[in-house]
Amino acid sequence: QVNLVESGGGLVQAGDSLRLSCTTSGRTFSGYAMGWFRQAPGKEREFVAALTWNGDNTNYAVSVKGRFIISRDNTKNTMYLQMNSLKPEDTAIYYCARYSSLYFNNDPSYWGQGTQVTVSS
C-alpha cells in the first residue's frame, strides 16, 4: 500500500511563497517518478510539475514555470514544491502523486489526499 501525505498548504497573499511537502514510506518513494497536480474549484485536476526518480529531469506546466520548483530528497523520502510569486489563480487543492516507473511518461498510479493552498489578492 502506498500512502502519500501532503503538508505545507495554507492561506497566503499574492506575491508570497509557500513550500509543500509530500512524504511516503521509503520502499515506495526512491525508485519512482513523482509529481504535483492541483484542482481549483469548479475545474478539473491539472498537472503542475513532475520529476524523475533521481530528480535529474523535471517538467512544469506553463502556468507555473519560472515560479515553482519541484525537488526531492530520497534520503528523507520527501518531495517538495517551492511556490514563489504566488497568484490568486494558484488557489487550489494540491495533490502529491507517484508514478509507477522511474520516469513520468504515463499517468500517476497513486495520489495523496491533498492540501489546500489559498492565495488572496
Short mmCIF file of the C-alpha atoms (twelve columns), coordinates in Angstrom:
data_MODEL
# 
_entry.id   MODEL 
# 
loop_
_atom_site.group_PDB 
_atom_site.id 
_atom_site.type_symbol 
_atom_site.label_atom_id 
_atom_site.label_alt_id 
_atom_site.label_comp_id 
_atom_site.label_asym_id 
_atom_site.label_seq_id 
_atom_site.Cartn_x 
_atom_site.Cartn_y 
_atom_site.Cartn_z 
_atom_site.pdbx_PDB_model_num 
ATOM 1   C CA . GLN A 1   0.000   0.000  0.000   1 
ATOM 2   C CA . VAL A 2   1.228   3.449  -0.918  1 
ATOM 3   C CA . ASN A 3   0.338   6.308  1.387   1 
ATOM 4   C CA . LEU A 4   1.227   9.806  0.254   1 
ATOM 5   C CA . VAL A 5   0.882   12.609 2.771   1 
ATOM 6   C CA . GLU A 6   0.996   16.259 1.752   1 
ATOM 7   C CA . SER A 7   1.663   19.178 4.078   1 
ATOM 8   C CA . GLY A 8   2.501   22.852 3.945   1 
ATOM 9   C CA . GLY A 9   -0.644  24.331 2.462   1 
ATOM 10  C CA . GLY A 10  -2.238  27.456 3.824   1 
ATOM 11  C CA . LEU A 11  -3.555  30.959 3.226   1 
ATOM 12  C CA . VAL A 12  -1.092  33.478 1.810   1 
ATOM 13  C CA . GLN A 13  -1.179  36.784 -0.016  1 
ATOM 14  C CA . ALA A 14  -0.355  37.324 -3.658  1 
ATOM 15  C CA . GLY A 15  3.398   37.513 -4.147  1 
ATOM 16  C CA . ASP A 16  4.164   35.327 -1.151  1 
ATOM 17  C CA . SER A 17  5.943   31.982 -1.170  1 
ATOM 18  C CA . LEU A 18  4.932   28.605 0.180   1 
ATOM 19  C CA . ARG A 19  6.595   25.203 0.252   1 
ATOM 20  C CA . LEU A 20  4.626   21.990 0.025   1 
ATOM 21  C CA . SER A 21  5.966   18.629 1.129   1 
ATOM 22  C CA . CYS A 22  4.949   15.073 0.314   1 
ATOM 23  C CA . THR A 23  6.176   12.117 2.299   1 
ATOM 24  C CA . THR A 24  5.713   8.381  1.968   1 
ATOM 25  C CA . SER A 25  7.397   5.198  3.094   1 
ATOM 26  C CA . GLY A 26  10.893  4.503  1.825   1 
ATOM 27  C CA . ARG A 27  10.127  1.414  -0.228  1 
ATOM 28  C CA . THR A 28  7.540   3.317  -2.227  1 
ATOM 29  C CA . PHE A 29  9.437   6.506  -2.961  1 
ATOM 30  C CA . SER A 30  13.017  6.450  -4.161  1 
ATOM 31  C CA . GLY A 31  12.543  4.245  -7.217  1 
ATOM 32  C CA . TYR A 32  9.682   6.185  -8.755  1 
ATOM 33  C CA . ALA A 33  8.944   9.440  -10.515 1 
ATOM 34  C CA . MET A 34  6.790   11.847 -8.528  1 
ATOM 35  C CA . GLY A 35  4.594   14.789 -9.335  1 
ATOM 36  C CA . TRP A 36  2.296   17.548 -8.168  1 
ATOM 37  C CA . PHE A 37  -1.177  18.226 -9.512  1 
ATOM 38  C CA . ARG A 38  -3.832  20.708 -8.467  1 
ATOM 39  C CA . GLN A 39  -7.576  21.189 -8.695  1 
ATOM 40  C CA . ALA A 40  -9.224  24.574 -8.435  1 
ATOM 41  C CA . PRO A 41  -12.911 24.956 -7.543  1 
ATOM 42  C CA . GLY A 42  -15.103 24.050 -10.484 1 
ATOM 43  C CA . LYS A 43  -12.171 22.903 -12.599 1 
ATOM 44  C CA . GLU A 44  -10.597 19.599 -13.486 1 
ATOM 45  C CA . ARG A 45  -7.395  18.446 -11.860 1 
ATOM 46  C CA . GLU A 46  -4.358  19.654 -13.773 1 
ATOM 47  C CA . PHE A 47  -0.681  18.854 -13.948 1 
ATOM 48  C CA . VAL A 48  1.705   21.182 -12.113 1 
ATOM 49  C CA . ALA A 49  5.149   19.578 -12.082 1 
ATOM 50  C CA . ALA A 50  6.953   16.241 -12.100 1 
ATOM 51  C CA . LEU A 51  10.441  14.855 -11.643 1 
ATOM 52  C CA . THR A 52  12.202  11.579 -12.310 1 
ATOM 53  C CA . TRP A 53  13.247  9.102  -9.643  1 
ATOM 54  C CA . ASN A 54  16.590  10.836 -9.098  1 
ATOM 55  C CA . GLY A 55  15.396  14.380 -9.700  1 
ATOM 56  C CA . ASP A 56  17.621  14.843 -12.746 1 
ATOM 57  C CA . ASN A 57  14.750  15.612 -15.089 1 
ATOM 58  C CA . THR A 58  11.784  17.848 -14.362 1 
ATOM 59  C CA . ASN A 59  8.727   19.109 -16.192 1 
ATOM 60  C CA . TYR A 60  6.456   22.049 -15.396 1 
ATOM 61  C CA . ALA A 61  3.125   23.375 -16.506 1 
ATOM 62  C CA . VAL A 62  3.480   26.583 -18.467 1 
ATOM 63  C CA . SER A 63  1.448   28.447 -15.860 1 
ATOM 64  C CA . VAL A 64  3.977   27.762 -13.083 1 
ATOM 65  C CA . LYS A 65  7.261   27.560 -14.948 1 
ATOM 66  C CA . GLY A 66  9.751   30.040 -13.546 1 
ATOM 67  C CA . ARG A 67  7.808   30.416 -10.290 1 
ATOM 68  C CA . PHE A 68  7.577   26.883 -8.885  1 
ATOM 69  C CA . ILE A 69  10.425  24.465 -8.209  1 
ATOM 70  C CA . ILE A 70  9.940   20.738 -7.712  1 
ATOM 71  C CA . SER A 71  12.582  18.737 -5.876  1 
ATOM 72  C CA . ARG A 72  13.050  15.586 -3.851  1 
ATOM 73  C CA . ASP A 73  15.242  14.182 -1.123  1 
ATOM 74  C CA . ASN A 74  15.366  10.414 -1.405  1 
ATOM 75  C CA . THR A 75  17.193  10.145 1.911   1 
ATOM 76  C CA . LYS A 76  14.121  11.654 3.583   1 
ATOM 77  C CA . ASN A 77  11.502  10.057 1.322   1 
ATOM 78  C CA . THR A 78  10.161  13.524 0.696   1 
ATOM 79  C CA . MET A 79  9.230   15.596 -2.347  1 
ATOM 80  C CA . TYR A 80  8.844   19.358 -2.298  1 
ATOM 81  C CA . LEU A 81  7.150   22.068 -4.284  1 
ATOM 82  C CA . GLN A 82  8.572   25.519 -3.685  1 
ATOM 83  C CA . MET A 83  5.985   28.017 -4.854  1 
ATOM 84  C CA . ASN A 84  7.120   31.593 -5.347  1 
ATOM 85  C CA . SER A 85  5.352   34.718 -6.571  1 
ATOM 86  C CA . LEU A 86  2.018   33.129 -5.849  1 
ATOM 87  C CA . LYS A 87  -1.055  34.416 -7.668  1 
ATOM 88  C CA . PRO A 88  -4.754  34.152 -6.789  1 
ATOM 89  C CA . GLU A 89  -5.164  31.765 -9.726  1 
ATOM 90  C CA . ASP A 90  -2.817  29.343 -7.963  1 
ATOM 91  C CA . THR A 91  -5.565  28.755 -5.396  1 
ATOM 92  C CA . ALA A 92  -6.382  25.041 -5.452  1 
ATOM 93  C CA . ILE A 93  -6.070  21.761 -3.669  1 
ATOM 94  C CA . TYR A 94  -2.588  20.442 -4.392  1 
ATOM 95  C CA . TYR A 95  -2.096  16.704 -4.737  1 
ATOM 96  C CA . CYS A 96  1.051   14.649 -4.500  1 
ATOM 97  C CA . ALA A 97  1.248   11.785 -6.978  1 
ATOM 98  C CA . ARG A 98  3.519   8.811  -7.537  1 
ATOM 99  C CA . TYR A 99  4.150   7.254  -10.910 1 
ATOM 100 C CA . SER A 100 4.752   3.552  -11.459 1 
ATOM 101 C CA . SER A 101 8.161   3.887  -13.067 1 
ATOM 102 C CA . LEU A 102 11.405  5.841  -12.873 1 
ATOM 103 C CA . TYR A 103 10.050  8.414  -15.328 1 
ATOM 104 C CA . PHE A 104 6.864   10.499 -15.648 1 
ATOM 105 C CA . ASN A 105 5.870   9.155  -19.057 1 
ATOM 106 C CA . ASN A 106 2.462   7.865  -18.034 1 
ATOM 107 C CA . ASP A 107 -0.334  8.700  -15.622 1 
ATOM 108 C CA . PRO A 108 0.318   8.567  -11.867 1 
ATOM 109 C CA . SER A 109 -0.790  5.454  -10.048 1 
ATOM 110 C CA . TYR A 110 -1.121  6.787  -6.513  1 
ATOM 111 C CA . TRP A 111 -2.470  10.010 -5.041  1 
ATOM 112 C CA . GLY A 112 -2.370  11.828 -1.743  1 
ATOM 113 C CA . GLN A 113 -5.358  13.382 -0.029  1 
ATOM 114 C CA . GLY A 114 -4.377  16.913 -0.991  1 
ATOM 115 C CA . THR A 115 -3.505  20.128 0.794   1 
ATOM 116 C CA . GLN A 116 -5.335  23.414 0.315   1 
ATOM 117 C CA . VAL A 117 -3.478  26.455 -0.963  1 
ATOM 118 C CA . THR A 118 -5.347  29.750 -0.973  1 
ATOM 119 C CA . VAL A 119 -3.831  32.929 -2.373  1 
ATOM 120 C CA . SER A 120 -5.612  36.171 -1.590  1 
ATOM 121 C CA . SER A 121 -5.284  39.239 -3.777  1 
# 
